[in-house]
Amino acid sequence: MDNFLDRENLEKSPLANKFFLGGFFGLKVLREWRVKLLRAKAAQLTDCGATHIDNGDEDKFKNQSFVGSFTKGLPHNDTGLIADSEQFKKFRIATHKGDFFIDSQLQLGKILEPSGDLNWRAVYLSSKNPDNPIRGWESPSAGLTFEMHGPDSHSVTMPPAPALGSEQITFEQNRFA
């Protein structure tokens, strides 16, 4: 913990020096300044500025119903592709704005399956059609929140998923066949 806050260097700072501030500002103000310095330093250390890299599938397959993109909850046709690419575009806008059900007017719909059974899925009833049980999202705006302790979720990353048609995804799909 001491290394994380870089306590040794902060203690050498004139603003954190007890002799400099102790008689001039008093102990209470000294502590307030020291807390501000430590918190500012901790915030700087947690901001690593990670660059998020995608695999390019969204742009590559945008004319093919965005195959390979996250489309859970959007209406799909019987082939498993999204029924309306405009709904996906509205979904992407909603993920950036953080407004999933008000401004974007997303149409959520049934997932078509041979069995036709939707009972096991999370259900959200559409205000346009309350009789239509659909597959909903769990906390759709969670990615727009901020972490108050430790690194923010957007300051860490992971490698992108293998692109559709890549050697890696072909190997992974055939490995379990």
N, C-alpha and C positions, 0 to 999 in steps of 0.2 A: 504494500500500500504506500509506503513512503517513497519508493522509487516511482510509482505511478504518478504521484503528485509532485515529484521532483523537489522534495522538501528542502534538500540541501541548497539548491540554487535559489529558491524562494527566500530562504532565511538570510542569504547574503544580500538580497535586494534592500535598498535603502528604505523602501516603503514598509518592509516587514521587520526592520530592525527595531527591537524593543527600546534601545537607548535613544534612537532618533525620534520615535513616536511616543514613547512612554511618558515623557514629561510634557511634550507639546500638546498632544491630543488627548492623552489619558488612556487608560487600559481598555475602556469600552470601545472607543473609536479605533484603537489599535486592533482589537479583535475583529471589528467590522471590516476594516481594510484588509486584514489578513485573510478573512473568509472570502472576500471578493477576489483577491489574488489567487487563492487556491482553487476556487470554483472556475475562474477564467482559465487557469492553466489546465485543469482537468478537462474542460470543454475543448480546449485546443488539442489535447492528446487523444481525445476520442474521435476527432474528425479526421478520418484517413482519406476522404475524398475518393472512394472507390468508384471506378468506372464500370457501369453495368453494360455488358455486351450481350446482344441477342444473337440467335443463330440465323437470322435472315428469312426464316420461313414465312413470317407475316407478309412481308413485301413480295416475296417470290410467289406465294400462292394466293395473293389477294383476289385474283380473278377466278379462283377455283374454290369459292366458299371458305376461304381462309383455313383450309385443311392444315392441321398441325398446330393451330392456335387454340387458346383456351376459350371454349364456347359453351361451357356448362350453363344450363338454364335457358339458353336461347332456343327458339323453335328450330327443330331439325326435320329434314325430310326422311323418307324411308331408307335412304342410302347412308344416313348418319351425318351428312353434311348440313351446315346451317341453311335454313330455308330462305333467308333474306339477308344478303350481305350488308344491307343498310343498317340492320339491327346490330350487327357486329361493330360497325363504325360508331353507332351511338353508344354501344357498350364501352368502346375504347375512350370516347370522350368522357363518359361517366366515370371511368376509373381515374382519369386525370383530374376531373372536377370534384370528385367525391360525392356526387349527387346521382344515386342510382335509380330512384323511383319518382322523382319530381320533374325536373326539367327535361330529362332525356326521353321520357315516355317509352322506355324499353318494353318491348313485347316479349314476355317470357312465355314459354309454351311447353307442351308435352314433349318428352323424349319418346320417339316411336321405337318400339321394340316388338319382336315377334310375340312375346307373351302378353304385352299390353298391360302389365301389372305395375302400377306406380306406388303401391302401398308402402314400400320400404324406403322411399325417398323423403327427404325433407320437403315440406309442402309450404308454399306461399300462395295465397289466393290473389289473383289479379283483380284489381278494382274494376277493370273493364268487363271481366267475365268471372264472377265469384264461383262459378261451378267448374272452373277449369283448374284442377290440381296440377301444379307444375313443380319442377325441380328447382329449388331456391338456392341462394348463396348463404353461407355462414359468414357473417361479418364482412360484407363486401368492401367496406371502406377502411378495414384494418390497416392497410398499407399506407394510409394517409395520416396515421397518428404519429406522434413523436414519443420517443423513449426518453424518460427523464433520468434514468440511471444507466450508465454504461454506454456503449456505442449505439447510435441510431441505426435503425434497420436499413436505411439507405446508405450507410457508410461501410457496409460489408456486402460482399457479393459472392457468387459462385459461378463456375463455368457455365456457359449456355448449354442447353440440351442439344444433343446431336441433331443436325439438320435432316429433314426428310430426304431420302435418297442417298445419304452419305454412306460411306463404307462402314462407319461405326454403328449407325442405326441398323444397317443390313445385317451386320455381324450379330448385334444384340438380339434382333428379331429371330434370326436363324438358330441362335445358340439354344433357345428354349423350344424350338419346334420339334 
